[in-house]
Amino acid sequence: MISSKDHVANSEWICRLGKHRGCKWLFPLIVSIAVILLSLSTAFASDIDTLVDKLVKKGILTKEEAKKVEKQAKDENVPSWMKGIKFKGDFRLMYQWQNETDKPERTRGRIRLRLGVLKEINKQLKVGFGLATGGKDPRSTNVDLSDTFSSPDTRVDYAYAEYTPNTCLSIWGGKYKGIKKAVWMASDLLWDSDIRPEGLGLRLNCTAGSGMHLFANTGVWILDEQKENSDPIMYVIQPGLTWTNSKKGIQVKAAIAYYGFNAVQGHSLNHSSGSNTLYGDALGNNVLRYDYDSYAPSCEIGIMNISNHISYLAFFGDYVHNTDPNTKNNGYLVGLKVGHKRVKKSRQWQLNYMFRRLEKDAWLDVFPDSDAFGGKTDVKGHEVIFKYGLGRHTSLGFDYYHMRDISGNARKQNLSQVYIVLAF
């Protein structure tokens, strides 16, 4: 249980943390709510928890009944306007080693902190927003430990509203909570996991029976705003399905996405990795030569409960084809996953191996995994990931990339990351 002294210490720590120059008014608002929640969980909640534990030990209440009693007690002591608010976040501490051709070897200590808030307005409408460390780079929330103990910036990571009129349909608008929530993919070949799409999106989910589940993702996302020309935007249409055979322990998930772009050809986009084909326009600017309307199928085939130590084995892959250029317009990733489907508890583990090849103009170079040779296209190589659960919501991870250019001077990159993640 949390003592009053702990509350004081936490309050002082929160006040110091709230002085970060990137927080403005949002971060103080979140931590103020957190302090209120901690204050509400004092003596009464402690007494209830102690009494419920004793009743469970004596066999008077089952564990399920105890959870209901605790939940009811908490609900009765929380103001009505605070009900439906959920907090979540994670902290990651990382050591990174990097070696590239013609560049000096580099080592970095890095941290990442993310905090999210979700508020249910009613049964059909909710609002969410999150804060994260990092700067303007949409593909990274990492902060390097440098500059003589300087304080890192904190940014608005996402902010959106979502409307769910029924169990099959949800519509969102704003800066969404994650690309993996907006479109399904088997890997990060096309999308870095830190990207938060902006615009409008729609998601359909329905059960068709016999282990079949159908889904569809659509969206219109804004890439830039132009004062004089048309705004670069993109749209996606992705139908898919999940089929599960519980008796045989097999699950198949597959989808195909079509990505369309408007006003991208002949423009330059921020945060480019500089690997797509460019040309000089009439004003002397280097702009994109091609359009990037693309087809992108994805698939994962999983086998469940293989043994006591291996509960999941999967083969997965992504492919992309850009319809505009005639050459250097394809990409693919194939991979193997073994261990547990997700690492959330102690002693759970997962091992991934992936090989990727992404040609120069197969996809826009502003979106791919930023750790795979800086998020460039025109690269190929191997990646190995290992995760091990140290405890509930605590895991240790290792990520290794061996990448090289497809064309040009065949420059190489070796990158290793060792990290610990604590989710809360």
Secondary structure by P-SEA (a helix, b strand, c coil): cccaaaaaaaaaaaaaaaccccccaaaaaaaaaaaaaaaaacaaaaaaaaaaaaaaaaccccaaaaaaaaaaaaaaaccccccccccccccccbbbbbbbcccccccbbbbbbbbbbbbcccccbbbbbbccccccccccccccccccccbbbbcccccbbbbbccccbbbbccccccccccccccccccccccccccccbbbbbbbcccccccbbbbbccccccccccccbbbbbbbbcbbbbbcccbbbbbbbbbbbbbcccccccccccccccbbbbcccccccccccccbbbbbbbbbbcccccccccccccbbbbbbccccccccccccccccccccccccccbbbbbbbbbbccccccccccccccccccccccbbbbbbbbbcccccccbbbbbbcccccccbbbbbbbbbbccccc
